[in-house]
């Protein structure tokens, strides 16, 4: 069985905002659908991917499950399908909840199977038939989280945490926190609410772990877990309560895509490009995982799906986990073999690391605003299906590319595949602060070349960090350990 690594989908696929579920012994991931080198978020139709619960490296493309033109509010297909969520209804059918970009209302599609062809069902509405989000002073519907409790009660969580006093920016709608609505059995009509459960506590110039977006609800051992993206944007946090419709208290960060906060790592020493992230928890074969997304291509519009195992303590708390390359492998990767460079979990220099230099949600998006220092993930050609050619570009002097973790039993040789006008040395370390284990001279070339370095045989589990010191710039496609 081949190992699983991050990103867990093919390198040409860009699925952010993933909501994972297990249905009939398969894991299904429902997310929005970015376009490679897109100029905005979520430009493509919804697709679905699934994998058997006993082989999390074997992901299957289920195809387009919902074309955006089906919604009568979007007949010309110009609106963008933002982050969705799915639940199996009390009638056994599957309900897909979504909101178009800045429209501010929530719609629903339905299907008889988890990854079949969903058809438009209706818009979340009040008993009088008015869509939630269309009454004066109504809430701004955004990032649905749909949840059905054990007693059959149906809850829809929605909201945007910009803060109070911002209604003018959202057509008069409230974007001041997370709201909850209880729905009727039709999965469409509001029974109670909307009621604000979590207020946005953002203050100008001060970022916090307060609610921003990406509502998601899970129930674990009788405790309700609300997973969300904070005002810092690059992290997923959680709150808990003993009921689904109130009483939530902040508990901590589950993951940051730059490992900010992990083992007290400060923002200025983040290990990856920052930007937003969105995802949730799922249990697969007794192991809990957090699904999230990473940034690529020097902007926020080509995001990719990743996952990491988490541990839920007996007291219900979750300790922050780090970003790794091995993700769904549920353990270190084999210490010998050839690996694509794009499974890197750390991309930084010692001076610059991410798109979001402030750590706030007000991130830079256009490529002309990005500093010309950090290595980044990209691919040749346009958006497509097929072609595993994602690689790391713009690897300049002082740039570090990190991979975690490998079981280096007996490994004593590394080969790197690079091209470009760079000439210098690639150093490999097992720890960021350690001396180089091997130094590999590299020279310029327009085509990919393989350069080799030998080192004393290694044992145990370790990270691999490659640092380039030299002139010019390299592209990095693969490395091999033997």
C-alpha positions, 0 to 999 in steps of 0.5 A, a space after each residue: 500500500 502506498 503511503 499517504 501524504 499532504 496534500 492528500 489529493 492529486 497535486 493538480 486539484 485545489 479543494 479548500 474549505 473541506 468538510 470530511 464525513 464518513 458514509 458507508 465506510 468511505 470518507 467523503 470530502 466536500 469543499 469549494 473548488 479553486 482554480 489554479 492561478 485563479 483571480 478570485 476564490 472558488 471559481 469552479 463547480 463543486 466536485 467530490 473526492 472519497 477514499 475507503 476508510 482503510 486506505 487513506 492514500 486511495 482517493 477517488 474523483 467522484 466528478 462534479 456533484 453540483 453545477 453552479 448554474 442549477 441555482 435559479 439565483 445564478 442562471 448565468 453561472 457568474 456567481 462563485 460557490 463558496 464553502 459548503 457543508 453536507 448532512 444526511 437528512 432524517 429521510 436518508 437523502 443528502 443535503 448540500 448547503 452553500 452560499 454564493 460569494 457575497 449574495 448573503 443567502 443560503 441555498 440547499 441541494 439534495 441527492 440520494 447518494 453522498 457523491 451523486 448529482 445534487 439538484 437544487 432544493 430551495 433557499 433557507 427561509 423563514 416560515 413566511 417563505 422569505 429567504 434568510 438574509 433578505 429581511 431588513 437587518 437580517 444576518 449575512 448568510 455565509 459558510 454554512 455548518 449543518 448539524 443533526 443531533 442525536 435527537 433529530 433536531 437540525 441546526 444550521 450555523 452561519 455567519 461572518 465575524 467582521 464585527 458590529 457596525 459593519 452592516 453598510 459593507 454587507 447590504 445592511 446585513 449583520 456580519 457580527 458573529 456566528 448565528 444558529 437556526 434550528 430547522 424544520 424536518 424539511 431541512 429548509 424552513 427556520 423553526 427557531 432563530 437566527 440567534 447569535 451564539 458567538 459574537 465577533 470580538 474583533 477590534 481595529 488593530 488587534 487580532 484575536 482567536 475570536 470567530 471570523 468564519 468557517 462554521 463547523 459543528 461536531 459532537 464527540 463523546 457528548 460534547 459539542 465542538 464548534 470548529 472555526 477560523 479565527 480572526 488570525 485567519 491562518 488557524 482553526 480553533 474550537 469552542 465547546 458546550 454541553 448543548 448545540 445552541 449556546 454556552 460555547 467557550 473558547 478552548 484553543 487552536 487545533 492547527 495553524 498553517 504556519 505552525 504559529 502557536 505550536 510549541 509557542 512559535 511566534 508569528 514572526 517565526 512562522 514556517 509557511 505561507 499564511 492566508 486563510 484556512 477552513 476545515 473540520 474534524 472527522 473520526 476514521 477507524 478510531 483516529 480523529 483528524 483535522 482537515 484544513 487547507 494550505 496556500 499555493 502559487 503566491 496568492 490565496 486563490 489556489 488552495 489545497 486540501 491537507 489533514 493531520 491526526 489529532 488526539 482528543 484527551 479524556 477531558 475533551 481538550 485538543 492540543 494544537 498539532 503541527 503541519 506535516 507531510 505525512 498527514 493521513 499516513 498516521 505515522 512517518 513516511 518510509 525513510 527510503 523512496 522517491 518523493 515529489 517536492 510538493 509534499 513540503 510542509 514548511 516553506 520559508 526563509 529566515 527573513 520572510 515567510 508568508 503572504 499575510 505579514 500582519 497575521 490578520 484576515 486582511 491579506 494580500 491577494 495579488 501576486 505583485 504584492 508578494 515579496 520576491 524572497 520565499 520559495 512557493 508551490 506552483 505548476 506548469 500550465 493552467 487549471 486542469 485534471 491530470 498532470 502531476 507536475 506541481 513543484 517548488 519554484 523561486 528557491 533562492 539563497 537562504 530558502 528552506 524547504 521542510 518535510 516531516 516526518 520520515 523513518 530513516 532506517 538505514 538511509 545514507 544517500 539523498 538525491 535532489 532534482 532541480 533546474 534553474 539558473 542557480 549555482 551553489 549548495 543544497 544543505 540537508 538537515 534533520 533539524 532546523 537548528 542542527 549542522 548540515 548532514 550533507 552538502 550537495 553542490 548544484 549547478 545551473 541548467 535549463 532541464 531538471 538535473 539530479 544531484 547526489 549527496 551521501 551521509 552516515 546511515 541514519 535511524 529513527 524518525 526525523 524531519 528533512 530540511 533542505 536549504 539552498 545557499 547560492 546565486 540565482 534561483 532553482 525549481 525543485 521537483 523531487 528528492 529520493 532517499 536511499 
